[in-house]
Amino acid sequence: MDLAELTGVRVARTTDDLVLRPGEAWLGGGSWLYSTPQPHLTGLVDLTGMGWAPTARDDDGALRIAGTCTVAELVAAAATWPAADPATASAAALVRRCADAFLMSSKVWSVATVGGNLCLGLPAGAMITLTAALDGVADLWSPDRGARAVPVVDLVTGPGRTDRAGDELLRGVDVPAAALTARYASRQLALTPVGRSSALVVGRLDADGACTLVVTAATTRPLRLRFPALPGAAEVTDALAGVTTWYDDPHGPADWRAGITPVLAAEVLAELAVTTSSEEVAA
Ligand SMILES: Cc1cc2nc3c(=O)[nH]c(=O)nc-3n(C[C@H](O)[C@H](O)[C@H](O)COP(=O)(O)OP(=O)(O)OC[C@H]3O[C@@H](n4cnc5c(N)ncnc54)[C@H](O)[C@@H]3O)c2cc1C
């Protein structure tokens, strides 16, 4: 849609351009900004002009995802990881599954950015799910305060709310190398076949046996549970019984989400257990 109140969109190309003027906001892909009226905004600052590489791997294997990396660019990059290191196949598949979890056409996939998804902070933000499961750390920056690092799981504080100050921009997300060689399983539930996620559960098994469960969409903010080893379903159900942040919206009532999440978590654990025992047999 046309944003009638806008008087200008400027393209940021250098750090000097990254100072917001009154009434301005950062522009990622614009898939949300241009989908709904923004009466409080008079200008946008397009971050794609900064020319950040969508993704980059350092010598230790850690991954940097630029705030301006589109969902399509991330999917394309992840598809190449297993060729260089077969141990990344599970993480690469998780990237694809999280991208598929979006209620989006391929047209939106090609413009929507990881930074825009994280900064919007919607419970069904599948890039939030992904980067939280990968132990991603958001690199935030503002001209006054400089840089600060916030784990993605702490960045989103509620539906559409984040720990980001208005003038801060998300430059990128840093993912540790170990997260890329862990094994993953996930389950998603939506009320309709192509509907917005009502619950998305990702399980992760690290090389040392530690297990992490990340729940999004079902809760108002990302929920992360850590276990020293693969837990039983009953242990996870007990842990989830204490959760008070179940989300209530047209995509599902809170009590239903509280009920289905342990079921999805049990399926995730069962899948991780099967892949673990088949690897033991093969060894
Ligand atoms: C058809 C359709 C389906 C959608 N489905 C989903 C869905 O299933 N789940 C979901 O979560 N969302 C969904 N969305 C909402 C939105 O499109 C996505 O969240 C998308 O990832 C936002 O990315 P963007 O780059 O387009 O953000 P933009 O629209 O450019 O920006 C979104 C917000 O983030 C801020 N922002 C953008 N980039 C940065 C940055 N680097 N640093 C700081 N602030 C920044 C902007 O100022 C704005 O407030 C959908 C949208 C459409 C149109």
The ligand as an SDF file (V2000), in Angstrom:
LIG
                    3D

 53 58  0  0  0  0  0  0  0  0999 V2000
    1.5500  -11.9580    3.3630 C   0  0  0  0  0  0  0  0  0  0  0  0
    2.3660  -11.7280    4.6080 C   0  0  0  0  0  0  0  0  0  0  0  0
    2.5610  -12.7830    5.4770 C   0  0  0  0  0  0  0  0  0  0  0  0
    3.3250  -12.6200    6.6430 C   0  0  0  0  0  0  0  0  0  0  0  0
    3.5110  -13.7010    7.4650 N   0  0  0  0  0  0  0  0  0  0  0  0
    4.2410  -13.5610    8.5860 C   0  0  0  0  0  0  0  0  0  0  0  0
    4.4630  -14.6720    9.4570 C   0  0  0  0  0  0  0  0  0  0  0  0
    3.9790  -15.7770    9.2400 O   0  0  0  0  0  0  0  0  0  0  0  0
    5.2180  -14.4700   10.5680 N   0  0  0  0  0  0  0  0  0  0  0  0
    5.7590  -13.2410   10.8380 C   0  0  0  0  0  0  0  0  0  0  0  0
    6.4540  -13.0960   11.8320 O   0  0  0  0  0  0  0  0  0  0  0  0
    5.5440  -12.1800   10.0550 N   0  0  0  0  0  0  0  0  0  0  0  0
    4.8100  -12.2990    8.9440 C   0  0  0  0  0  0  0  0  0  0  0  0
    4.5930  -11.2100    8.1460 N   0  0  0  0  0  0  0  0  0  0  0  0
    5.0850   -9.8900    8.6040 C   0  0  0  0  0  0  0  0  0  0  0  0
    6.4350   -9.4550    7.9870 C   0  0  0  0  0  0  0  0  0  0  0  0
    6.3410   -9.4360    6.5880 O   0  0  0  0  0  0  0  0  0  0  0  0
    7.6080  -10.3310    8.3520 C   0  0  0  0  0  0  0  0  0  0  0  0
    7.7170  -10.3670    9.7600 O   0  0  0  0  0  0  0  0  0  0  0  0
    8.9310   -9.8820    7.7260 C   0  0  0  0  0  0  0  0  0  0  0  0
    9.9530  -10.7750    8.1150 O   0  0  0  0  0  0  0  0  0  0  0  0
    9.3320   -8.4800    8.0690 C   0  0  0  0  0  0  0  0  0  0  0  0
   10.5640   -8.2100    7.4220 O   0  0  0  0  0  0  0  0  0  0  0  0
   10.7970   -6.9090    6.5390 P   0  0  0  0  0  0  0  0  0  0  0  0
   12.2220   -6.8980    6.1880 O   0  0  0  0  0  0  0  0  0  0  0  0
    9.8450   -6.8360    5.3900 O   0  0  0  0  0  0  0  0  0  0  0  0
   10.4580   -5.7920    7.5980 O   0  0  0  0  0  0  0  0  0  0  0  0
    9.9670   -4.3020    7.3810 P   0  0  0  0  0  0  0  0  0  0  0  0
    8.5260   -4.2860    6.9600 O   0  0  0  0  0  0  0  0  0  0  0  0
   10.9310   -3.5470    6.5340 O   0  0  0  0  0  0  0  0  0  0  0  0
   10.1190   -3.7800    8.8900 O   0  0  0  0  0  0  0  0  0  0  0  0
    9.4220   -4.3780    9.9750 C   0  0  0  0  0  0  0  0  0  0  0  0
    9.7700   -3.5900   11.2580 C   0  0  0  0  0  0  0  0  0  0  0  0
   11.1130   -3.8280   11.6290 O   0  0  0  0  0  0  0  0  0  0  0  0
   11.9010   -2.6240   11.5930 C   0  0  0  0  0  0  0  0  0  0  0  0
   13.1720   -3.0110   11.0030 N   0  0  0  0  0  0  0  0  0  0  0  0
   13.3680   -3.6370    9.8080 C   0  0  0  0  0  0  0  0  0  0  0  0
   14.6660   -3.9540    9.6610 N   0  0  0  0  0  0  0  0  0  0  0  0
   15.3090   -3.5210   10.7720 C   0  0  0  0  0  0  0  0  0  0  0  0
   16.6690   -3.5700   11.2270 C   0  0  0  0  0  0  0  0  0  0  0  0
   17.6490   -4.1700   10.5250 N   0  0  0  0  0  0  0  0  0  0  0  0
   16.9660   -2.9900   12.4160 N   0  0  0  0  0  0  0  0  0  0  0  0
   15.9980   -2.4110   13.1650 C   0  0  0  0  0  0  0  0  0  0  0  0
   14.7050   -2.3510   12.8020 N   0  0  0  0  0  0  0  0  0  0  0  0
   14.3520   -2.9070   11.6200 C   0  0  0  0  0  0  0  0  0  0  0  0
   11.0950   -1.6360   10.7750 C   0  0  0  0  0  0  0  0  0  0  0  0
   11.3330   -0.2910   11.1540 O   0  0  0  0  0  0  0  0  0  0  0  0
    9.6750   -2.0790   11.1130 C   0  0  0  0  0  0  0  0  0  0  0  0
    9.2870   -1.5670   12.3630 O   0  0  0  0  0  0  0  0  0  0  0  0
    3.8620  -11.3480    6.9580 C   0  0  0  0  0  0  0  0  0  0  0  0
    3.6660  -10.2870    6.0750 C   0  0  0  0  0  0  0  0  0  0  0  0
    2.9230  -10.4570    4.9100 C   0  0  0  0  0  0  0  0  0  0  0  0
    2.7420   -9.2760    4.0000 C   0  0  0  0  0  0  0  0  0  0  0  0
  1  2  1  0
  2  3  1  0
  2 52  2  0
  3  4  2  0
  4  5  1  0
  4 50  1  0
  5  6  2  0
  6  7  1  0
  6 13  1  0
  7  8  2  0
  7  9  1  0
  9 10  1  0
 10 11  2  0
 10 12  1  0
 12 13  2  0
 13 14  1  0
 14 15  1  0
 14 50  1  0
 15 16  1  0
 16 17  1  0
 16 18  1  0
 18 19  1  0
 18 20  1  0
 20 21  1  0
 20 22  1  0
 22 23  1  0
 23 24  1  0
 24 25  2  0
 24 26  1  0
 24 27  1  0
 27 28  1  0
 28 29  2  0
 28 30  1  0
 28 31  1  0
 31 32  1  0
 32 33  1  0
 33 34  1  0
 33 48  1  0
 34 35  1  0
 35 36  1  0
 35 46  1  0
 36 37  1  0
 36 45  1  0
 37 38  2  0
 38 39  1  0
 39 40  1  0
 39 45  2  0
 40 41  1  0
 40 42  2  0
 42 43  1  0
 43 44  2  0
 44 45  1  0
 46 47  1  0
 46 48  1  0
 48 49  1  0
 50 51  2  0
 51 52  1  0
 52 53  1  0
M  END
$$$$
